[in-house]
Amino acid sequence: MILKRINAPIRDQALKHIRGAIVRGQFKPGERLSERKLCEFIGASRTTIREVLRHLESEGLITVIPQKGPIVTTITFEEGKQIYEVREVLEGFMCRLLTQCVTPSVITALRRSLELLEIHAQKQDLENQTAESNRFYRILMEGCGNEVLCSLLKSLHARISFLRAMSLSVQGRPSQSAKELRAVFEAIEKGDANAAWEASTHHVREAKSALLEYLSRSRKGDPD
């Protein structure tokens, strides 16, 4: 993969591709990220790769181990549980706020994203469903009207995206997740703040259960 010098700086393109490879599972938890291999993978300089790695470390997607270097972060059972506990509160509040300020353009964007997400779920296209779920949540964040809340959620977004791919890999979860997000959308569309809160927190609790099931099996050496 050789990056092209168009639309965005090389650093931003490199960050997007390496982050995406981690979130998709192309780079596995615990895998060492060699600067040389990343340079070859991306077609960028070592200076650019080092900048990207520092950024990914700040997002929690990689961990720098002394005398070993950067590795893809391994999320423990307890860490996953804590991230989703925080996510439940923040996203529930976000959806409640959104019912009070949602615009027709946001509703249209959410509907289109949800329709694509449901198609991917029906086809069992996990990678595209994960990507579209991320997009659906970006629309929610950008539309909620609270910049502080949006900033807090964005700081967690990369790790949540990473964990979302794990939770959606649990059997039966893709279709159930799509149904839950449909309920979130319908509550927001109706302007029902309490229903939006309930639908959102229910969705995150169910996602957490799937994630913890995945992490529990992984701890036992049986991620499949």
Phi, psi and omega in degrees: 000116179248123182286145178258145181275066179224153172065317183216153177302153180305319181301316181293321177295318180296317179299314180300315184289319181288319176301316180297322179295325178290312182298322180286347182090009177295323169256123189274153174306132181089351181286135178285137180255097180287130178303318181298315181293324179292323176300318180290321182295318185263328186080035180238167182284163177298324179299315178297315181298320179296321177297317180297317181296322177297320179293316180295328175295320179294333178277349180086007181277336174232158178233133179265119181260127178306135178065007177234324180099195184284138173229157173294130183300137172263118180275123178279166178304313183291321178297316178299318179299315182292319179300318182285333173296317177292318180301318181302314182293312184294316183287327175299316178295319179302313182291325175298314179298320185298327179297338184270345185223008185296142181251160177303325181292324177292318177301316179298316180295319179295318181297315180297317180296317180296320179298318177295317180301317181293325176296315180296321179295318180297323180277356184058040178267086189297318183297314181287329176293319178299315180297319181287327174299318177299317180295317179304316181287329175296322177296317177301313182297315184290338183264352190285342175081009180237105186293325180294313178299316179300318180296318179297316180293322179296328179293336178262348193301317183298316180292323178295320177300318178300313182286329180300319179299325178290312184295323181288346179280351178286135185305131178085347185289321182305312182291322179294320179299317179298320178296319180294320179290331173298319178295321177299311181300313183296323178294319178294317181300323180281347183075024182267100186297316181294319179294323178295317176300311183297316181295319181293311182293326176297316179301314182292322178297319179293320177297320178297317179300318179294318179298314182293329174296315178299311182294326178295317177294321180296322178299329181270004178080023180226067183294344180269000000 
